[in-house]
Amino acid sequence: MRKKILATLLAMAVSGTVQAQTVTVELQLPAISSSQYKRPYVAVWVEKQGERRALSTLAVWYEDKKWLKDIRRWWRKAGRYDTDVDAVTGATRAPGTYTLDWQTENLPQGDYLICLEAVREHGNRTLLKQLVTVGEGAKEYRIAAGDELGPVSIKVGE
């Protein structure tokens, strides 16, 4: 029994994968006073540090599919290639606080870039990014608000 446990631990250490951690992203959509207010289109995705592609899309909130291209950075990194986003898509959201979870199962320990992009018709565009480290215990990160996104909190681990 001990040999099996040691062999498993050794295999995990050699492969560099870490035990699954949950990364929780809490984002706010601010209330904006405007006579032409429309709810923003929002995309949240993860990139492996140093790579120029999306690893996983956590959420895409939109109203009409033909305007997804307006979430420019997400569209270039994942939207036009990712055929499996239906599981994480939904309607645009009203102002408020929203929570998304990302399970880091079978990923190597290292740095990942959490990206949040929001764009609104007759409004502005906001792109927020935060580098997070997976596999080194619990950490918390905070991102200051942008024009279309309020403050963001990211928790890695417990």
C-alpha positions in Angstrom: 0.0 0.0 0.0 2.8 2.4 0.9 4.6 1.7 -2.4 1.4 2.6 -4.3 1.0 5.9 -2.5 4.7 6.7 -2.9 4.6 5.8 -6.6 1.5 8.0 -7.1 3.1 11.0 -5.3 6.3 10.5 -7.3 4.4 10.4 -10.6 2.6 13.6 -9.7 5.8 15.3 -8.8 7.5 14.3 -12.0 4.6 15.2 -14.2 4.2 18.6 -12.6 0.4 18.3 -12.3 -1.1 19.6 -9.1 -4.0 18.4 -7.1 -7.1 20.1 -8.3 -7.7 23.6 -7.0 -10.7 25.8 -7.5 -10.1 29.3 -8.9 -13.0 31.5 -8.0 -13.6 34.7 -10.0 -16.0 37.2 -8.5 -16.8 40.1 -10.9 -19.1 43.1 -10.7 -21.1 44.7 -13.5 -21.6 48.3 -12.4 -24.9 50.2 -12.7 -24.3 52.8 -15.4 -26.6 55.8 -15.7 -27.2 56.4 -19.4 -30.3 56.9 -21.5 -28.9 54.5 -24.1 -27.8 51.8 -21.6 -27.6 48.3 -22.9 -26.3 45.3 -20.9 -22.7 44.5 -21.7 -21.4 41.5 -23.6 -18.9 39.8 -21.3 -16.3 37.0 -21.8 -14.1 35.5 -19.1 -11.3 33.1 -20.1 -8.0 31.6 -19.1 -4.7 31.5 -20.9 -1.5 29.7 -20.1 1.2 32.2 -19.4 3.5 32.7 -22.4 1.0 31.1 -24.9 -1.1 33.1 -27.2 -4.3 31.1 -27.0 -7.2 30.5 -24.7 -6.9 27.5 -22.5 -10.5 27.6 -21.3 -13.5 29.9 -21.6 -15.3 30.3 -18.2 -18.2 32.4 -19.4 -19.6 34.3 -22.4 -22.7 36.4 -21.8 -24.4 37.8 -24.9 -27.7 38.6 -26.5 -27.1 38.1 -30.3 -24.5 35.7 -31.6 -23.6 37.9 -34.6 -22.1 40.5 -32.2 -19.7 38.1 -30.4 -16.9 39.5 -32.6 -17.2 42.7 -30.7 -15.7 41.0 -27.7 -12.5 41.4 -29.7 -9.7 39.9 -27.6 -11.8 36.9 -26.6 -12.9 36.4 -30.2 -9.3 36.4 -31.5 -8.1 34.1 -28.7 -11.0 31.6 -28.5 -14.4 32.6 -29.9 -13.8 32.0 -33.6 -12.0 28.6 -32.8 -14.0 27.3 -29.8 -16.9 25.2 -31.0 -17.7 24.1 -27.4 -18.7 27.3 -25.7 -22.4 26.5 -25.5 -21.9 25.0 -22.0 -20.6 28.4 -20.7 -22.8 30.9 -22.5 -25.7 32.7 -21.2 -27.8 35.9 -21.6 -26.4 39.3 -20.8 -26.6 40.1 -17.1 -28.0 43.0 -15.1 -25.7 45.1 -12.9 -24.6 43.0 -9.9 -22.0 40.6 -8.5 -21.4 37.3 -10.2 -19.2 34.3 -9.3 -17.5 31.9 -11.7 -15.5 28.7 -10.7 -12.7 27.1 -12.7 -11.4 23.6 -11.7 -7.7 23.2 -12.4 -7.7 19.4 -12.6 -4.9 17.8 -14.6 -3.1 21.1 -15.2 0.6 21.7 -14.6 1.6 23.9 -11.7 2.4 27.4 -13.0 1.1 30.8 -14.0 -2.1 31.4 -15.8 -3.7 34.6 -17.0 -7.3 35.2 -16.1 -8.9 37.6 -18.7 -12.2 39.5 -18.4 -13.5 41.6 -21.3 -16.7 43.6 -21.4 -18.1 45.7 -24.2 -21.4 47.6 -24.4 -23.3 49.1 -27.3 -23.1 52.9 -26.9 -20.6 52.3 -24.2 -17.0 51.5 -23.6 -14.7 48.4 -23.8 -12.9 47.0 -20.8 -10.2 44.4 -20.8 -8.8 43.3 -17.4 -6.1 40.7 -16.9 -4.5 39.1 -13.8 -1.7 36.6 -13.6 -2.4 33.9 -11.0 -0.3 31.0 -9.8 -1.8 27.5 -9.5 -0.3 24.9 -7.3 1.3 26.9 -4.6 -1.4 27.1 -2.1 -4.3 29.5 -1.5 -3.9 33.1 -2.8 -6.1 36.0 -3.4 -5.8 38.6 -6.1 -7.7 41.9 -6.7 -8.2 43.9 -9.9 -9.3 47.5 -9.9 -12.5 48.4 -11.7 -12.6 49.5 -15.4 -15.3 51.4 -17.3 -17.6 48.4 -18.0 -16.5 46.1 -15.2 -16.4 46.7 -11.4 -13.7 45.4 -9.1 -12.7 41.8 -9.6 -11.6 39.3 -6.9 -9.8 36.1 -7.8 -9.2 33.4 -5.2 -7.0 30.4 -5.9 -7.4 27.4 -3.6 -9.4 27.2 -0.4 
